[in-house]
């Protein structure tokens, strides 16, 4: 039994003690149904304490869920923080490097292109649009100034 398994058993024992105290209080208040529920919980803990190895779960490999990374950037001259998945930060950094600009300039461009979205959403859509433009044939995207595909919600961005 490893150290973490021992800690789990100790936690179960402490929980059992607290549940027994709660049962005593509920019986003193004449609350039979609650006491019955607590008894079931105590019974389950008794089983776990008696055979701790049977309740230890094998840890599965975690899914490839990307961790959210928070970074400070400047948008319109103001410092703000943005939380994005690591893959988006990699794409945005590569785009900034290829254009010879900075991450802050990309954030400014995303804010200009998508003013009615949150900054995180604007950056995701901006990165996707830029990658799509790079991968798609030129005729795929509408000409500059055309209204197709550029409808935005009526929500106005508030400025301080």
C-alpha positions in Angstrom: 0.0 0.0 0.0 1.5 3.3 -1.1 1.5 6.5 0.9 -1.4 8.0 -1.0 -3.4 4.8 -0.4 -2.7 5.1 3.3 -3.9 8.7 3.3 -7.1 7.6 1.6 -7.8 5.0 4.3 -7.1 7.6 7.0 -9.5 10.0 5.3 -12.1 7.3 5.1 -11.7 6.6 8.8 -12.0 10.3 9.6 -15.1 10.5 7.4 -16.6 7.5 9.2 -16.1 9.1 12.6 -17.8 12.4 11.4 -20.7 10.4 9.9 -21.2 8.5 13.2 -21.4 11.9 15.0 -23.9 13.1 12.5 -26.0 10.0 13.0 -26.0 10.5 16.8 -27.2 14.1 16.3 -29.9 13.2 13.8 -31.2 10.5 16.1 -31.4 13.0 18.9 -33.5 15.2 16.6 -35.7 12.2 15.8 -34.8 12.4 12.1 -34.9 8.7 11.2 -34.8 9.0 7.3 -31.6 11.1 7.4 -30.0 8.7 10.0 -30.8 5.8 7.6 -29.1 7.6 4.7 -26.0 8.3 6.9 -26.0 4.6 8.0 -25.7 3.5 4.4 -22.7 5.9 3.9 -21.1 4.5 7.0 -21.6 1.0 5.7 -19.9 1.9 2.4 -17.0 3.4 4.3 -16.7 0.3 6.5 -16.3 -1.8 3.3 -13.7 0.5 1.9 -11.8 0.5 5.2 -11.9 -3.3 5.5 -10.6 -3.8 1.9 -8.9 -0.7 0.7 -7.2 -2.4 -2.2 -10.5 -3.4 -3.8 -11.5 0.3 -4.0 -8.3 1.7 -5.5 -8.9 2.7 -9.1 -6.4 2.2 -11.8 -5.5 5.6 -13.1 -6.2 6.0 -16.8 -4.1 8.1 -19.1 -5.5 11.6 -19.2 -7.1 12.6 -22.4 -5.3 15.0 -24.6 -7.2 18.0 -23.3 -5.3 21.1 -23.8 -4.5 23.2 -20.8 -5.7 26.8 -20.7 -2.8 29.3 -20.6 -3.3 32.8 -19.4 -1.2 35.5 -20.9 -1.0 39.3 -20.5 -1.2 41.2 -23.8 -1.8 44.8 -24.8 -4.8 45.7 -26.8 -5.5 49.3 -27.8 -2.7 50.3 -25.5 -4.3 48.6 -22.5 -2.9 45.6 -20.7 -5.3 42.7 -20.4 -5.1 39.0 -19.8 -6.4 36.3 -22.2 -6.9 32.6 -21.5 -6.5 30.3 -24.5 -5.6 26.7 -25.2 -1.8 26.1 -25.7 -2.4 25.2 -29.4 -3.9 28.6 -30.1 -0.9 30.4 -28.4 1.4 28.4 -30.6 -0.4 29.3 -33.8 -0.6 33.0 -32.8 3.1 33.1 -31.9 4.0 31.5 -35.3 1.8 34.0 -37.1 3.4 36.9 -35.2 6.8 35.5 -36.1 6.0 35.0 -39.8 4.6 38.6 -40.1 7.5 40.1 -38.2 5.0 41.6 -35.7 4.3 41.0 -32.1 1.6 39.1 -30.3 0.2 42.4 -29.1 -0.2 43.5 -32.8 -2.1 40.3 -33.6 -4.4 40.9 -30.6 -5.0 44.4 -31.9 -5.8 43.1 -35.3 -8.2 40.4 -33.9 -10.0 43.1 -31.8 -10.3 45.3 -34.9 -11.6 42.5 -37.1 -14.0 41.0 -34.5 -15.0 43.9 -32.1 -18.2 42.3 -30.9 -16.7 39.2 -29.5 -14.7 38.5 -26.3 -11.0 38.9 -26.9 -10.4 35.1 -26.5 -13.1 34.3 -29.0 -11.8 37.0 -31.4 -8.3 35.5 -31.2 -9.6 32.0 -31.9 -11.7 33.1 -34.9 -8.8 35.3 -36.1 -6.3 32.5 -36.0 -8.7 30.2 -37.8 -9.5 32.7 -40.4 -5.8 33.4 -41.1 -5.0 29.7 -41.3 -8.0 29.2 -43.6 -6.9 32.0 -45.9 -3.4 30.5 -46.1 -4.7 27.0 -46.9 -7.7 27.9 -49.2 -7.6 28.9 -52.8 -7.9 32.7 -53.3 -11.4 32.4 -54.8 -12.8 30.8 -51.6 -12.9 34.1 -49.7 -15.2 37.0 -50.7 -13.6 40.2 -52.0 -12.7 43.0 -49.7 -15.7 45.2 -48.8 -18.3 42.6 -49.7 -20.9 42.0 -47.0 -21.3 38.2 -47.4 -20.2 36.4 -44.3 -19.5 39.5 -42.3 -22.7 40.0 -40.4 -22.1 40.8 -36.8 -24.4 40.8 -33.8 -26.0 44.1 -32.8 -24.2 44.1 -29.5 -22.0 47.1 -29.1 -18.6 47.0 -27.4 -18.4 49.2 -24.4 -15.4 51.4 -24.1 -14.2 52.9 -20.9 
